[in-house]
Amino acid sequence: MSAALELNRRGPAPLTNDPVAEARAIAPLLRAESPKVEALGQLTPTVLEALHARGLYRVMLPRELGGYGAKLETFVQVMETLAAADASPAWCVGQASGCSMAAAYVDAEVADTLWGQDPRGVLAWGFMLEAVAKVVPGGYRVTGKWGFGSGGHHASWMGAHCHVELPDGSLLKDATGKPIERTMLLRQDQLNWTSTWNVVGLRGTGSDSYSVTDLFVPAAYSVRRDIDEERRIHQPFYQFTTTSAYSTGFAAVSMGIARAMLDDLKALAQDKKPSSTQRTLRDSPVMHHLVAENEAKLRSARAFVLETIRDGEACIARDGKLDLDTKVMMRLATTSAIKRAKEVAEFAYGEAGATAIFASNPFERRMRDIHASAQQIQGRTGHIETCGQYFLGLDVQARFI
């Protein structure tokens, strides 16, 4: 860690060394607030305050910037815990946590401005719809639109992924001829927001669209992530990629939702007697088999994710970076976990019967949330195909490995 970054830190240290315990502490509040979050379409002030008070936006931020500096395995546990209570706050925290890894790729002074000086500093971003950053003296002139800005309404800074246009009008490209993407870091007050988040699930994430027109961004406030030459923090953890953070985090959201639904079904089974029967669900041999089968499915998926994280840590310790084999296995584990979690959730919803269809029951919201989460890019079926190509010795050129 650079001396400048250490000297510049002004953010408070986390409350404890255990962000998982902090997540568990606010889980009852998240469950209580979930109807309000859903109705509002974004996090309520009460939820936002609890997340900040517990430092949960800062799980993977370096300790020198007031973060926990936690490992990916701890991050997964935090996300599971939050998502089991309410997936929307978990999703917002997961998005911001992945974005916080940009701290390793900006100058110490910029990192200090975004996070160190502001204990509530949050960076989030969305998906590039159309955007270009024109190179000008001292930086860039940015015009563009971005969608899926999860948690962006409560972020102090938003990232804006852009293609870079050179003074001659051509696009900046890498050695393979692919346009280079840089992320511009924009203050919240520089953005124009558009309400576009009318969706089935994850309604409380407020994942609206935002835009800017001909906005000047200083060169220091741009970042190209996961590039060795631009990395300023060289701790082994930052050899994990932004994709590593997103894939494990959003897989954990799905696993947390599925865990809550399976546990709720087990609780329901203690007393529920399906219509026209005298036997509770807990006394059904069919239920015995299916509950055990789905416990195995969910726990196996989770174990695979944690195994690949530990393998990644060992790979970094051994080689100084992630190798392709480890990246592929992490992709396979996380994508598979999203799919297995959805299957478990669908089982729990189905076996809960008519109880599950009422809006007053968490089954209904969680069912919508897990289907929305599984539609996100980290759950894309094509990732499985890419992994299969690798296992069969074919050349893999996938962006999300």
C-alpha positions in Angstrom: 0.0 0.0 0.0 1.4 3.4 -0.9 2.4 5.8 1.9 0.3 8.5 0.3 -2.8 6.4 0.5 -2.1 5.6 4.2 -1.5 9.3 5.0 -4.6 10.4 3.2 -7.1 8.1 4.8 -9.8 9.9 6.7 -12.6 7.4 6.7 -13.5 5.6 10.0 -12.3 2.1 10.7 -15.0 -0.6 10.5 -16.9 -1.2 13.7 -15.6 -4.7 14.0 -13.4 -7.1 12.2 -16.4 -9.3 11.3 -18.6 -7.9 8.5 -20.6 -11.1 8.5 -21.7 -10.4 12.1 -22.6 -6.9 11.1 -24.8 -8.3 8.3 -26.5 -10.7 10.7 -27.2 -7.8 13.1 -29.2 -5.9 10.6 -31.0 -8.8 8.9 -34.1 -8.4 11.1 -34.3 -4.7 10.1 -33.9 -5.6 6.4 -36.8 -8.1 6.6 -39.0 -5.6 8.3 -38.2 -2.9 5.8 -38.5 -5.1 2.7 -42.1 -4.1 1.8 -41.2 -0.4 2.0 -38.1 -1.0 -0.1 -40.2 -2.8 -2.7 -42.9 -0.1 -2.8 -40.3 2.8 -2.9 -38.3 1.2 -5.7 -35.0 1.9 -3.9 -33.5 1.5 -0.5 -35.3 3.3 2.3 -33.3 5.8 4.5 -33.5 3.4 7.4 -31.9 0.6 5.4 -29.3 2.9 3.9 -28.4 4.2 7.3 -28.0 0.7 8.7 -25.8 -0.4 5.8 -23.5 2.6 6.3 -23.4 2.3 10.1 -22.2 -1.2 9.8 -19.7 -0.4 7.0 -21.3 -3.0 4.7 -20.6 -1.0 1.5 -16.9 -1.3 2.4 -16.4 -5.0 2.8 -13.7 -5.3 0.1 -12.4 -1.7 0.3 -8.8 -1.5 1.7 -8.5 -0.9 5.4 -6.4 2.2 4.6 -9.6 3.7 3.1 -11.8 2.7 6.0 -12.8 -0.6 4.6 -12.8 -4.1 6.0 -10.3 -5.4 3.5 -12.1 -8.7 3.6 -11.5 -11.7 1.4 -13.9 -13.0 -1.3 -15.1 -15.8 0.9 -16.1 -13.4 3.6 -17.8 -11.2 1.0 -19.9 -14.2 -0.1 -21.0 -14.8 3.4 -22.0 -11.2 3.8 -24.0 -11.3 0.6 -25.8 -14.5 1.5 -26.8 -13.1 4.8 -28.1 -9.8 3.4 -29.9 -11.6 0.5 -31.6 -14.0 2.8 -33.2 -11.0 4.5 -33.9 -8.9 1.4 -32.2 -9.3 -2.0 -32.5 -5.7 -3.1 -30.1 -4.2 -0.4 -27.8 -7.2 -1.0 -27.7 -6.5 -4.7 -26.9 -2.8 -4.2 -24.1 -3.7 -1.7 -22.8 -6.3 -4.1 -22.7 -3.9 -7.0 -20.9 -1.2 -5.0 -18.5 -3.8 -3.6 -17.4 -4.9 -7.0 -17.0 -1.2 -8.1 -14.9 -0.5 -5.0 -12.2 -2.7 -6.4 -11.5 0.3 -8.7 -9.7 1.7 -5.6 -6.7 -0.4 -6.7 -6.5 1.3 -10.1 -6.6 5.0 -9.3 -4.1 7.4 -7.8 -4.1 7.6 -4.0 -5.5 11.1 -4.0 -8.5 10.1 -6.1 -9.2 7.0 -3.9 -9.0 9.3 -0.9 -11.5 11.7 -2.5 -14.0 8.9 -3.3 -13.7 6.9 -0.1 -11.1 8.1 2.4 -12.6 11.5 3.0 -16.2 10.4 3.0 -17.2 7.6 5.4 -20.4 7.2 3.3 -18.6 7.3 -0.1 -20.0 4.8 -2.5 -19.1 4.1 -6.1 -21.6 2.3 -8.3 -22.1 2.0 -12.1 -24.3 0.5 -14.7 -24.1 -1.0 -18.2 -23.0 1.0 -21.2 -25.8 1.6 -23.6 -24.0 4.2 -25.8 -21.1 6.2 -24.7 -17.9 7.8 -25.9 -15.1 9.7 -24.1 -13.3 12.1 -26.5 -9.6 12.7 -25.6 -9.0 16.4 -24.9 -6.2 18.3 -23.0 -6.2 17.1 -19.4 -8.8 14.5 -19.8 -12.0 13.6 -21.7 -15.3 15.0 -22.9 -17.9 12.4 -22.1 -21.3 11.9 -23.7 -23.4 8.8 -23.1 -26.2 6.8 -21.6 -25.9 3.9 -19.1 -28.6 1.5 -17.8 -29.0 -0.9 -14.9 -27.5 1.6 -12.4 -28.2 -0.6 -9.3 -28.0 1.4 -6.1 -26.9 4.4 -8.0 -29.4 6.8 -6.5 -27.6 6.4 -3.2 -24.1 6.4 -4.6 -21.8 9.5 -4.2 -20.0 8.6 -7.4 -21.1 6.8 -10.5 -18.9 5.1 -13.1 -19.5 5.5 -16.8 -18.0 2.9 -19.1 -16.9 4.5 -22.4 -15.1 3.8 -25.6 -12.3 6.3 -26.1 -12.2 8.5 -29.1 -8.8 9.8 -30.2 -8.4 13.4 -31.6 -8.4 12.0 -35.1 -11.9 10.5 -34.6 -10.8 6.9 -34.4 -11.4 4.7 -31.4 -8.6 3.6 -29.1 -8.0 -0.1 -29.5 -6.0 -2.8 -27.8 -3.4 -5.1 -29.4 -6.2 -7.4 -30.7 -8.0 -4.6 -32.4 -10.8 -4.5 -29.8 -12.0 -1.0 -28.6 -10.6 -0.2 -25.2 -13.1 0.7 -22.5 -12.3 3.2 -19.7 -14.6 4.0 -16.8 -15.1 7.7 -16.1 -15.8 8.5 -12.4 -18.6 11.1 -12.2 -20.1 12.9 -9.2 -23.7 12.2 -8.4 -24.7 15.8 -9.1 -23.3 15.6 -12.6 -25.8 13.0 -13.7 -29.2 13.1 -15.4 -31.4 10.2 -14.1 -34.2 8.6 -16.0 -36.8 6.3 -14.4 -36.6 3.0 -16.3 -36.7 0.3 -13.5 -40.2 -1.1 -14.0 -39.5 -4.8 -13.4 -40.7 -8.1 -11.8 -38.0 -8.7 -9.2 -35.3 -6.8 -7.4 -37.6 -3.8 -7.5 -35.8 -2.1 -4.6 -32.5 -1.8 -6.3 -33.5 1.4 -8.2 -31.5 0.2 -11.2 -32.4 3.2 -13.4 -30.6 4.8 -16.3 -28.4 7.8 -16.3 -26.7 10.1 -18.8 -24.3 13.0 -19.3 -23.7 15.3 -22.3 -20.3 16.8 -23.2 -19.0 16.5 -19.6 -15.3 17.2 -18.9 -13.7 14.4 -16.8 -10.1 14.9 -15.6 -7.8 12.1 -16.8 -7.1 11.0 -13.1 -10.8 10.3 -12.7 -10.9 7.5 -15.2 -9.9 3.9 -14.7 -9.2 0.8 -16.8 -9.8 -2.1 -14.4 -8.0 -5.4 -14.2 -4.9 -4.1 -16.1 -1.6 -4.8 -14.4 0.0 -1.6 -15.7 -2.7 0.5 -14.0 -2.8 -1.2 -10.7 -1.7 1.0 -7.8 -2.4 -1.4 -4.9 -0.4 -4.6 -5.2 -1.8 -6.6 -2.4 -2.4 -10.2 -3.5 -6.2 -9.8 -3.1 -6.3 -7.3 -6.1 -5.1 -10.0 -8.4 -8.7 -11.2 -8.2 -10.6 -9.4 -11.0 -13.8 -7.3 -11.0 -15.5 -10.2 -12.6 -14.4 -12.4 -9.7 -16.2 -9.9 -7.3 -19.4 -9.7 -9.4 -19.7 -13.4 -10.1 -19.2 -14.5 -6.5 -21.3 -11.7 -5.1 -24.3 -12.2 -7.3 -24.1 -16.0 -7.0 -24.2 -15.4 -3.2 -27.4 -13.3 -3.7 -29.1 -16.2 -5.4 -27.8 -18.7 -2.8 -29.0 -16.4 0.0 -32.5 -16.1 -1.5 -32.7 -19.9 -2.0 -31.4 -20.6 1.5 -34.2 -18.3 3.0 -36.9 -20.0 0.9 -35.7 -23.5 1.8 -35.6 -22.7 5.5 -39.0 -21.0 5.3 -40.4 -24.1 3.7 -39.0 -26.3 6.4 -40.6 -24.0 9.0 -43.9 -24.1 7.1 -43.8 -27.9 6.9 -44.0 -28.2 10.7 -47.7 -27.2 10.7 -49.1 -26.9 7.2 -51.6 -29.6 6.1 -52.3 -29.4 2.4 -56.0 -29.2 1.6 -57.9 -32.6 1.6 -55.1 -34.2 3.7 -54.7 -34.8 7.4 -50.9 -35.1 7.3 -48.5 -32.2 7.7 -45.8 -31.6 5.1 -43.2 -32.7 7.5 -44.7 -36.2 7.7 -44.7 -36.7 3.9 -42.0 -39.2 2.7 -41.9 -37.4 -0.6 -41.1 -34.2 1.3 -38.4 -36.0 3.3 -36.6 -36.9 0.1 -37.1 -33.6 -1.7 -35.9 -31.4 1.2 -32.8 -33.5 1.6 -32.1 -33.5 -2.1 -32.4 -29.7 -2.3 -30.2 -29.2 0.8 -27.6 -31.2 -1.0 -28.0 -29.3 -4.2 -27.7 -25.9 -2.5 -24.8 -26.8 -0.2 -22.9 -28.5 -3.1 -23.2 -25.4 -5.2 -22.0 -23.2 -2.3 -19.1 -25.5 -1.6 -18.0 -25.3 -5.2 -18.0 -21.5 -5.2 -15.9 -21.4 -1.9 -13.6 -24.1 -3.2 -12.7 -22.1 -6.3 -12.2 -18.9 -4.3 -9.7 -20.8 -2.1 -8.0 -22.3 -5.2 -7.8 -18.7 -6.5 -6.0 -17.5 -3.4 -3.6 -20.5 -3.6 -3.0 -19.7 -7.3 -2.2 -16.0 -6.5 0.1 -17.0 -3.7 1.9 -19.4 -6.0 2.0 -17.5 -9.3 1.3 -13.9 -8.4 -1.9 -13.9 -10.4 -5.0 -15.9 -11.4 -4.4 -18.4 -14.2 -6.9 -19.2 -16.9 -7.8 -22.6 -15.4 -8.8 -20.9 -12.1 -10.8 -18.2 -13.8 -12.7 -20.8 -15.8 -13.5 -22.8 -12.7 -14.7 -19.7 -10.8 -17.0 -18.9 -13.8 -18.3 -22.5 -13.8 -18.9 -22.5 -10.1 -20.7 -19.1 -9.9 -22.9 -19.6 -12.9 -23.8 -23.1 -11.8 -24.6 -21.8 -8.3 -27.0 -19.2 -9.7 -28.8 -21.9 -11.7 -28.9 -24.5 -8.8 -30.2 -21.8 -6.4 -33.0 -20.9 -8.7 -34.0 -24.6 -8.9 -34.0 -24.9 -5.1 -36.1 -21.7 -4.8 -38.6 -23.0 -7.4 -38.9 -26.2 -5.4 -39.5 -24.4 -2.1 -42.1 -22.1 -3.8 -43.9 -25.0 -5.4 -44.1 -27.1 -2.3 -45.3 -24.2 -0.2 -48.5 -24.3 -2.2 -51.1 -21.5 -2.1 -49.3 -20.0 0.9 -46.6 -18.8 -1.4 -48.8 -16.8 -3.8 -49.8 -14.0 -1.4 -47.9 -10.8 -1.5 -47.9 -10.7 2.3 -45.7 -13.8 2.3 -41.9 -13.5 1.6 -42.1 -16.6 -0.8 -43.7 -14.4 -3.4 -41.2 -11.6 -3.4 -38.2 -13.9 -3.1 -39.5 -16.0 -6.1 -39.6 -12.8 -8.2 -36.2 -11.7 -6.9 -34.4 -14.9 -7.7 -35.8 -15.0 -11.2 -34.6 -11.4 -11.8 -31.2 -12.2 -10.3 -30.8 -15.2 -12.5 -31.4 -13.1 -15.6 -28.3 -10.9 -14.9 -25.2 -11.4 -17.0 -23.5 -13.5 -14.3 -26.1 -16.2 -14.8 -25.9 -16.3 -18.5 -26.1 -19.9 -19.9 -23.4 -19.1 -22.5 -20.8 -19.1 -19.7 -21.3 -22.8 -19.3 -20.6 -23.3 -23.0 -17.4 -21.2 -22.7 -16.2 -23.4 -19.8 -17.0 -26.5 -21.9 -14.9 -25.2 -24.8 -12.0 -24.7 -22.4 -12.3 -28.3 -21.0 -12.2 -29.6 -24.5 -9.1 -27.8 -25.4 -10.6 -25.0 -27.6 -9.4 -21.5 -27.5 -11.4 -19.4 -25.0 -11.7 -15.6 -25.7 -14.6 -14.7 -23.4 -14.9 -11.3 -21.8 -16.4 -12.6 -18.6 -13.9 -15.3 -17.7 
